Amino acid sequence: MQATGIILAGGKSSRMGTNKALLKINGVTTVERVVTELRKIVDEIIIVTNSFEDYAFLNLPMVEDHWKGMGPLAGIHAGLTASKTEKNIVVACDMPFISYQFGKLLLQKLAQYQAAVPEIAGQLHPLFAAYRKEVKGEVERAIQENQLKIRAILQHIHVKIVKDDEFENLGIRLDETFFYNMNHPNEYENAINMFKNRSKESRES
């Protein structure tokens, strides 16, 4: 499957107080954890960031927002613009436990849809979702009209909302940590504890 992974790392991490993508869990940065999972399902990975020096150690292509200070929608636009493939998986840089199996299913949905967005326990997750490159035009229109909520563009494209039961019917085990993201220091501490619990469970199984 020809696809590109787009990691959104353009935020200021103001609530965290430090770059959350570079926070380490068991000695590995969050962004490296995202890269490791994406490499299992994509051909290329692009980092969308306004701080190239922070991510140079990854040795991956980097692009910056065309529209500064316009939130994650601007990051999606920059990533889709730089992508060389029709199919793309977008992931926020602060999601340490994403599952490549989820990502693979979302990318497969792009054969029939312009976007595939998971809805888990009633909550949409547009920052761990798949988008065709052609969606860039709708994203650009939304930014120009200052409609910066990602949900707004979903009303104007052919989107598949992938719900819990669809993942489960395909034998993909749901785990709330897959969509866990970190914005505050206490959420980082929670992530560390989650990792410890997951490691303990895997050793006992």
C-alpha positions as CSV (number, residue, x, y, z in Angstrom):
1,M,0.0,0.0,0.0
2,Q,1.5,3.3,-1.1
3,A,0.8,5.8,1.7
4,T,2.4,8.6,3.6
5,G,2.5,9.2,7.4
6,I,2.0,12.8,8.4
7,I,3.0,13.6,12.0
8,L,1.7,16.9,13.3
9,A,4.3,18.5,15.5
10,G,3.7,22.2,15.0
11,G,2.0,23.0,18.3
12,K,3.6,25.1,21.0
13,S,3.0,22.6,23.8
14,S,2.1,25.6,26.0
15,R,0.0,23.6,28.4
16,M,2.7,20.9,28.8
17,G,5.4,23.5,29.4
18,T,7.9,21.6,27.2
19,N,7.9,20.0,23.8
20,K,5.5,17.0,24.4
21,A,6.7,15.2,21.3
22,L,10.2,14.9,22.9
23,L,9.0,13.6,26.2
24,K,10.3,10.1,26.9
25,I,8.5,7.0,28.0
26,N,10.8,4.2,29.0
27,G,13.7,6.1,27.3
28,V,12.0,6.6,23.9
29,T,10.5,9.9,22.8
30,T,6.8,10.0,21.9
31,V,7.5,11.1,18.4
32,E,9.8,8.1,17.9
33,R,7.1,5.8,19.1
34,V,4.7,7.3,16.5
35,V,7.4,6.9,13.8
36,T,8.0,3.2,14.7
37,E,4.3,2.3,14.3
38,L,3.8,4.3,11.1
39,R,6.8,2.7,9.4
40,K,4.9,-0.6,9.5
41,I,2.2,0.7,7.1
42,V,3.6,3.7,5.1
43,D,6.3,4.3,2.6
44,E,7.3,7.8,3.7
45,I,6.9,9.9,6.9
46,I,6.7,13.7,6.9
47,I,7.1,15.8,10.1
48,V,5.0,19.0,10.0
49,T,6.8,21.4,12.4
50,N,7.9,25.0,12.7
51,S,11.0,23.9,14.7
52,F,13.1,21.9,12.3
53,E,16.0,21.7,14.7
54,D,13.9,19.8,17.3
55,Y,13.3,16.9,14.9
56,A,16.5,16.7,12.9
57,F,17.6,13.7,14.8
58,L,14.8,11.7,13.1
59,N,16.3,12.2,9.7
60,L,12.9,12.5,8.1
61,P,11.5,15.0,5.6
62,M,10.1,18.1,7.4
63,V,7.7,20.9,6.3
64,E,6.3,23.9,8.0
65,D,2.8,25.3,8.1
66,H,1.9,27.6,5.2
67,W,-0.5,29.3,7.6
68,K,1.1,30.0,11.0
69,G,-0.9,29.9,14.2
70,M,-3.9,28.3,12.5
71,G,-3.9,25.0,14.5
72,P,-3.8,21.4,13.4
73,L,-5.9,22.1,10.3
74,A,-2.9,24.1,8.9
75,G,-0.7,21.1,9.8
76,I,-2.9,18.7,7.8
77,H,-2.8,21.1,4.9
78,A,1.0,21.3,4.9
79,G,1.3,17.6,5.2
80,L,-1.1,16.8,2.4
81,T,0.6,19.4,0.2
82,A,4.0,17.8,0.7
83,S,2.7,14.2,0.4
84,K,3.5,12.3,-2.8
85,T,0.8,9.7,-2.3
86,E,-3.0,9.8,-2.5
87,K,-3.4,7.9,0.8
88,N,-2.2,9.5,4.0
89,I,-2.4,8.8,7.7
90,V,-2.3,11.8,10.0
91,V,-1.2,11.4,13.6
92,A,-0.6,14.0,16.3
93,C,2.8,14.0,17.8
94,D,1.5,13.5,21.4
95,M,-0.1,10.1,21.0
96,P,2.4,7.6,22.3
97,F,0.4,4.4,21.9
98,I,-1.1,4.5,18.4
99,S,-1.7,1.1,16.8
100,Y,-0.5,0.4,13.2
101,Q,-3.4,-2.0,12.8
102,F,-5.9,0.8,13.3
103,G,-4.0,2.9,10.9
104,K,-3.9,0.2,8.3
105,L,-7.7,-0.2,8.4
106,L,-8.2,3.5,8.1
107,L,-5.9,3.7,5.0
108,Q,-7.8,0.8,3.4
109,K,-11.1,2.8,3.7
110,L,-9.6,5.5,1.4
111,A,-10.3,3.2,-1.5
112,Q,-13.9,4.2,-1.2
113,Y,-13.8,7.4,0.8
114,Q,-11.9,10.7,0.9
115,A,-11.3,10.4,4.7
116,A,-11.7,7.7,7.4
117,V,-12.0,9.0,11.0
118,P,-12.4,6.7,14.0
119,E,-15.1,7.3,16.5
120,I,-14.4,5.5,19.8
121,A,-16.8,5.5,22.7
122,G,-18.7,8.4,20.9
123,Q,-15.6,10.6,20.5
124,L,-14.2,11.5,17.0
125,H,-10.4,11.3,16.6
126,P,-9.5,13.4,13.5
127,L,-5.9,13.6,14.5
128,F,-5.4,9.8,14.1
129,A,-7.2,9.5,10.8
130,A,-6.7,8.9,7.1
131,Y,-7.1,11.5,4.4
132,R,-6.8,11.4,0.6
133,K,-4.5,14.1,-0.8
134,E,-7.4,15.6,-2.7
135,V,-8.9,16.7,0.7
136,K,-6.3,19.5,0.7
137,G,-8.5,21.7,-1.4
138,E,-11.3,21.6,1.2
139,V,-8.9,22.1,4.0
140,E,-7.5,25.2,2.3
141,R,-10.9,26.6,1.8
142,A,-11.8,26.1,5.5
143,I,-8.6,27.9,6.6
144,Q,-9.2,30.8,4.3
145,E,-12.7,31.1,5.7
146,N,-11.3,30.9,9.3
147,Q,-13.2,27.7,9.9
148,L,-10.5,26.0,11.9
149,K,-12.3,23.0,13.5
150,I,-11.5,19.8,11.7
151,R,-15.0,18.6,12.2
152,A,-16.1,21.4,9.8
153,I,-14.4,20.0,6.8
154,L,-15.8,16.5,7.5
155,Q,-19.2,17.9,6.5
156,H,-18.0,18.7,3.0
157,I,-16.1,15.6,2.1
158,H,-17.0,11.9,1.6
159,V,-16.0,10.6,5.0
160,K,-16.2,7.2,6.6
161,I,-16.7,7.3,10.4
162,V,-15.2,4.0,11.7
163,K,-16.9,3.0,14.9
164,D,-15.8,0.7,17.7
165,D,-17.8,-2.3,16.5
166,E,-16.2,-2.2,13.1
167,F,-12.7,-2.5,14.5
168,E,-13.9,-5.3,16.8
169,N,-15.6,-7.2,14.0
170,L,-12.3,-7.3,12.2
171,G,-10.6,-8.8,15.2
172,I,-8.8,-5.6,16.2
173,R,-8.7,-5.4,19.9
174,L,-9.8,-2.0,21.2
175,D,-7.5,-0.4,23.8
176,E,-8.3,3.1,25.1
177,T,-4.6,3.9,25.1
178,F,-4.5,3.8,21.3
179,F,-6.1,7.3,21.2
180,Y,-4.5,8.7,24.3
181,N,-2.9,12.1,23.9
182,M,-0.9,14.3,26.2
183,N,-1.5,18.0,26.8
184,H,-0.8,18.5,30.5
185,P,2.0,17.2,32.8
186,N,-0.4,14.9,34.6
187,E,-1.3,13.3,31.3
188,Y,2.3,12.6,30.7
189,E,2.6,10.9,34.1
190,N,-0.5,8.9,33.3
191,A,1.1,7.8,30.0
192,I,4.2,6.6,31.9
193,N,1.9,4.5,34.2
194,M,0.0,3.2,31.2
195,F,3.2,2.0,29.7
196,K,4.2,0.2,32.9
197,N,0.8,-1.5,33.1
198,R,0.9,-2.6,29.5
199,S,4.4,-4.0,30.0
200,K,3.3,-5.8,33.1
201,E,0.3,-7.3,31.4
202,S,2.4,-8.5,28.4
203,R,4.8,-10.2,30.8
204,E,2.0,-12.0,32.6
205,S,0.2,-13.1,29.5
